[in-house]
């Protein structure tokens, strides 16, 4: 199985050094993010199995610990509550907070010891991949609570200040809710974001047309659009030229 590793590092030389080390590990796909915004973008379309996070991502800001803050937020997402995190740091003692509060797997110091980084990453990737069982999602409208089984959820769309959930046999229109909030409850290995407005269940994909930027879903006459900013990610995910 391919394991996805996300490196969050603002300094390009350090990013390249880590990337080169990880490329030598079999069955590893490396994603890069130079800041928190880019990191969240990666999380919107890929399930990550290991994070390598620089503690300090903004050297212009005094006492910056934005890397730590990102991992703190990450732990609030049940899909990443126990995903291994390796901190990248030049600090003398990053363990004070990271091990106790954020369940950090380990840390690597700059400049990098190639052998040590390689060993630590391989160990972290031995963690079993969590497989989400199918479950019910609950949505409220006009005082009524609706239950939707995740296996039957085909795609979700935000449009005109409404959230529309398309299932195998039905359509549910709900008051506006951001896709970011909805996707926190979904399995990130199955539900993929293909645009600013749509999250889809990849188990219902019939075919993907990257050139014309759309995805045809099984059992549906309509197709969903691939946003321009997501074209590269969809090509990497589905291998469509």
N, C-alpha and C positions, 0 to 999 in steps of 0.2 A: 504494500500500500504506500502511496506517495504521502509524505508528511510535509505540511506547509509551515515554513518558518518565516515570521515577520521580524525584520530588523528595523528598529526605530532609532535613528542616529542622524544628528544634524551635520556632522563633519564628514565630508565626502571621502577623505583618505581612510578614516576609520570604517566607514560603510564598505568601501571597496575591499579592505583587508578582511573584514568579517565575511563578506560575500564570497571571496576566494576560498576561504577555509571551508565554508558550508557547501560549496559546489563540489568538493571532493568527497562528500558523504553521500552514499548511494540512496536513491529514493527520497531525496529531499528537494523541494521546490522553494526557492527563496523569493520573498517579497520585500520590497524596500519602502520605507516611509521616512522622510526627512523632518517631519513634524507631526503633531497630533492629528491635524486635519487630514493629512494623507493616510495616517494609520486607520482612522475611522472609515475612510473611503475603501481601503482594502478589506476591512471587516464587513463591508456591505455586500461584497460579492464572493468572499472566500472564507472557509472555516480554517482557523489557524490552530496548529497543534503545539507550537512553541513560540514564545515571544522573547526577543533579545532587545532590551530597552535601555537606552542611555538615560541615566538619572537626570542629567542636566542637558536640556535641549535648547536653551536660550542663554548663551553666555553673556549676553548684553544685560540680562536682568540679574540683579543682586539676589543671591540666595535662591536661585531658580531650582526647583525640584519637579518640573512638569512631568518628567518621566514617572516619578513616584505617584503623582496625582493621576496620571493616565491609568496606571495599574490598579490604583484604588477604585477608580470608576469601573474598570474591567471586572473586578471581583464582584460588583453588583449585578453583573450579567450572568445569569445562571449557566449559560453556555460556556463561560470562561471562568467560573468560580474556582476551579482547581487546575486549569491549564498551566503547565510549567512556564515560569518566567525566569530568564537569566538577565540580571542587570549588568549593564556596561558602565564602568565608572573609573574615575581617577581619584575618587575619594578614598581616604584611608580606612574608614569603617562604615560601609554601607549597610552592614548587617543589623544595626541598631533598630531600624524600623522595618526593613524589607523582609527579614526572616520571620519576625514575630507577628506583624500585622498583615502583611501582604502575601504570605506563604511563598516567598521567593525560593526557587530551586537552588540557585547559586549565583555567583557573580564572576565577571572577568574584568581584569584591570588593564588599563592602557599603560604602555604598549602591550599588545596581545602576545601571549605565549601560544603559538599555533597548536602545539600538542595538547595543551591543557584545554583550550577552547574546543577542539575537536572531540576530546574525551567527554567533556561536560555536556556538549550538545547531544552526542550519541546516547549518553545516559538518560538525559531528559526526554528524548524521543522514544524511550522504551515504555513510557507511561501508556497505559491502554487508552485507545480512543473511545470516548464516550459515545454510545449510540442511543439516540433518543427513541423511546417507545412512542407509538402514536398516542396522542392525548387529545383532550378536548380543550378548546379555547373558548373563553366566555366574553361576550360583548353585551353592553347594555344600551337599550334604546327605549325611550318613553316609559321608563320604569320596568321594562321587561328584559330579562336576561336571556340571551340566545347562546346556545352551545353549538360549536362547530368542531367536528373531528378533523384533526390536522391531515389525516390521510385523504380526506375528501376535499380539501382546500386546493383549488387549482391555481388561482392567483388573486392578489389584492391590489386595488388601484385607488389612488387618491386623485380626485378631480372635482373642481367646483365646490371646494370646501366640504366634500363628502368622502367617506371611506366606503368603498364598495368591495364586498367579499364575494368572489365567484367560487362556488363549490361544484361538485360533479352534477348535481341536480337542481341547484337553486342559486339565487343571487340575493345578497343581504346588503341593503344600503343603510349606513350608520352615520351618526354625526362625525364631524371631522376629528381625526386623530393622526398624528404624524406617523409615517412609516417607520421611523426610527423606534418609536415606542412599541409599535406592533411587532417588529422583527425581534425585539428582545425576548419575546415569548416563543419565538419559532426556532426550530433546529437549523442552524446556519449551514449545515451540510446539505440540506434538502431545499430550503427556501433561499432563492438567490435574487438579488436586486439587479434589474436590467436597465433601469432608468430612475430618474428622480421621483417618478410617480408610481412605479410598479415593482412588486415582488412576486415571483412565480415559484411554483413547485416543480423542480426539475424532473420529477418522476412522470410528469404529464407532457414533457416535450416530445413533439412528433418530429420536427426538424427545425434547424436554425439557418437563416439566410443572413450571413454577416454583411454581404455586399449591399443588400437592400435594407439592412438593419431591422429585421423583424424575426419573431419566434412564433411558430405555429404550434399550438397546443392540442393535444389529443381530445377529440370529441367536441371541438369548438370550431365554429365557422370563422369567427374573428381571430385576428392575430394580435400580438402585443409588440410594441415598438422597442427597439434597443436604442437607448440614448447615446448620443455621440461620445460622451465621456466614458461610456461603458463598453464601447466596441472592442477595445483591446482585451478587456477582461473576459468578454464573451468568447472571443476568438481563442484565448488561452484555455478557457473552460471546456469548449466544445470542439476545438481543433478545426474550425471551419474557415476555409480560405475565401 
